[in-house]
Amino acid sequence: MGVNDLEEKPSASKEGIAVSKKVGEESDETEEDDEQEDMDEQTLIRRAEEIQRKLDNIVLENDDLARFVERCECF
């Protein structure tokens, strides 16, 4: 599962809201709340990408670690 997979799936908070609503109950979320959730999700994705780049750089700088990552099937 990569970072791009996260973008395609609905966030857990949106799913939780949809499941917890009672039939006939109106949504109290506004467009502003939806925009904030989207911004939060994008921020999280950017942070995950930044962390991945840092880890990739660490692996590239360490030959032993690079060999381990190449041979390891867990990644």
Kinemage of the C-alpha trace (Angstrom):
@kinemage 1
@onewidth
@group {chain A} dominant
@subgroup {mainchain}
@vectorlist {calphas} color= white
{ca met a 1} P 0.000 0.000 0.000
{ca gly a 2} L 1.567 3.244 -1.120
{ca val a 3} L 0.821 6.898 -0.533
{ca asn a 4} L -1.264 7.099 -3.704
{ca asp a 5} L -3.555 4.372 -2.357
{ca leu a 6} L -4.393 6.604 0.598
{ca glu a 7} L -5.661 9.343 -1.689
{ca glu a 8} L -8.176 7.060 -3.374
{ca lys a 9} L -9.808 5.725 -0.221
{ca pro a 10} L -12.274 7.772 1.837
{ca ser a 11} L -10.943 8.868 5.182
{ca ala a 12} L -11.950 6.893 8.253
{ca ser a 13} L -13.538 9.962 9.818
{ca lys a 14} L -15.874 10.393 6.848
{ca glu a 15} L -16.861 6.737 6.992
{ca gly a 16} L -17.434 6.966 10.731
{ca ile a 17} L -19.704 9.963 10.325
{ca ala a 18} L -21.733 8.249 7.616
{ca val a 19} L -22.164 5.100 9.721
{ca ser a 20} L -23.058 6.929 12.930
{ca lys a 21} L -25.859 9.040 11.414
{ca lys a 22} L -29.407 7.979 12.097
{ca val a 23} L -31.861 7.666 9.243
{ca gly a 24} L -33.448 11.031 8.484
{ca glu a 25} L -30.893 12.925 10.561
{ca glu a 26} L -29.475 15.974 8.798
{ca ser a 27} L -25.764 16.486 8.445
{ca asp a 28} L -24.341 19.186 10.678
{ca glu a 29} L -21.088 19.262 8.706
{ca thr a 30} L -20.536 22.302 6.561
{ca glu a 31} L -18.473 22.701 3.426
{ca glu a 32} L -15.851 24.365 5.613
{ca asp a 33} L -15.538 21.196 7.706
{ca asp a 34} L -15.143 19.111 4.544
{ca glu a 35} L -12.456 21.475 3.239
{ca gln a 36} L -10.585 21.264 6.556
{ca glu a 37} L -10.671 17.453 6.451
{ca asp a 38} L -9.344 17.516 2.880
{ca met a 39} L -6.526 19.872 3.916
{ca asp a 40} L -5.697 17.663 6.912
{ca glu a 41} L -5.606 14.596 4.676
{ca gln a 42} L -3.335 16.334 2.162
{ca thr a 43} L -1.042 17.459 4.993
{ca leu a 44} L -0.805 13.884 6.243
{ca ile a 45} L -0.018 12.623 2.744
{ca arg a 46} L 2.706 15.254 2.305
{ca arg a 47} L 4.249 14.323 5.658
{ca ala a 48} L 4.216 10.616 4.761
{ca glu a 49} L 5.911 11.378 1.437
{ca glu a 50} L 8.543 13.479 3.222
{ca ile a 51} L 9.244 10.672 5.695
{ca gln a 52} L 9.519 8.166 2.836
{ca arg a 53} L 12.061 10.406 1.051
{ca lys a 54} L 14.122 10.681 4.251
{ca leu a 55} L 14.088 6.899 4.740
{ca asp a 56} L 15.063 6.355 1.096
{ca asn a 57} L 18.017 8.731 1.533
{ca ile a 58} L 19.143 6.917 4.681
{ca val a 59} L 19.054 3.578 2.849
{ca leu a 60} L 21.012 5.025 -0.080
{ca glu a 61} L 23.733 6.298 2.270
{ca asn a 62} L 24.180 2.956 4.044
{ca asp a 63} L 25.367 0.069 1.848
{ca asp a 64} L 24.579 -2.670 4.376
{ca leu a 65} L 21.085 -1.345 4.919
{ca ala a 66} L 20.553 -1.014 1.152
{ca arg a 67} L 21.500 -4.689 0.664
{ca phe a 68} L 19.140 -5.712 3.459
{ca val a 69} L 16.244 -3.761 1.966
{ca glu a 70} L 16.921 -5.267 -1.479
{ca arg a 71} L 16.769 -8.809 -0.094
{ca cys a 72} L 13.964 -8.331 2.408
{ca glu a 73} L 10.531 -9.365 1.170
{ca cys a 74} L 8.686 -7.376 3.840
{ca phe a 75} L 8.810 -4.085 1.899
